[in-house]
Amino acid sequence: MRSPEFEVKFADELEDEIREIFQWYSSQSPLAAKKFIESFDELFDFLSVNPYSFSKQKKNFRVAYIKKFPFAIIYEITGRVVLILRIIHTSRHPRRRFEKLRTK
């Protein structure tokens, strides 16, 4: 993979959400928890090089799916920064995915 061209950052509350998901998977299967983090890291690395690979879904927000897991992230690109705003379960109603996000 090419060297990162974009800085990828998390919204403040996102780390707690990811930790909760990881803890749930850990309680089910340590291997699943490990694979979740690996898949998330893979997407994180991909976004640092190719953030425009995913189309805009609403306003400036884009959605990227975490491989092999029922989660997606919502992010936006501002300059050379990719800001991951939310992690959502994919069974959530599509209209509700963007609730609580600021719109531009």
Residue pairs with C-beta under 8 A, 6 or more apart in sequence:
1 45
1 46
1 49
2 49
3 49
4 45
4 48
4 49
5 48
5 49
5 80
6 47
6 48
6 49
6 51
6 77
6 80
6 81
6 82
7 48
7 80
7 81
7 82
8 44
8 47
8 48
8 81
8 82
8 84
9 81
9 82
9 83
9 84
10 18
10 83
10 84
11 83
11 84
11 85
11 86
14 84
14 85
14 86
14 87
17 86
17 87
18 40
18 87
21 36
21 71
21 87
22 33
22 36
22 37
23 33
25 32
25 33
25 36
26 33
35 68
35 69
36 66
36 69
39 66
39 67
39 68
39 69
40 66
42 67
43 64
43 65
43 66
43 67
43 73
44 84
46 53
46 64
47 64
47 75
47 82
47 84
48 82
51 62
51 75
51 77
51 82
52 77
53 64
54 62
54 63
54 64
55 62
56 62
57 63
57 74
57 97
57 98
58 98
58 103
59 103
59 104
60 76
60 77
60 104
61 74
61 75
61 76
61 85
61 98
61 101
62 74
62 75
62 76
62 77
63 72
63 73
63 74
63 97
64 72
64 73
64 75
65 71
65 72
65 90
66 72
66 73
70 89
70 90
70 91
71 87
71 88
71 89
71 90
72 87
72 88
72 90
72 97
73 84
73 85
73 86
73 87
73 88
74 84
74 85
74 86
74 87
74 88
74 97
74 98
74 101
75 82
75 83
75 84
75 85
76 82
76 83
76 85
77 83
85 101
86 97
86 100
86 101
88 97
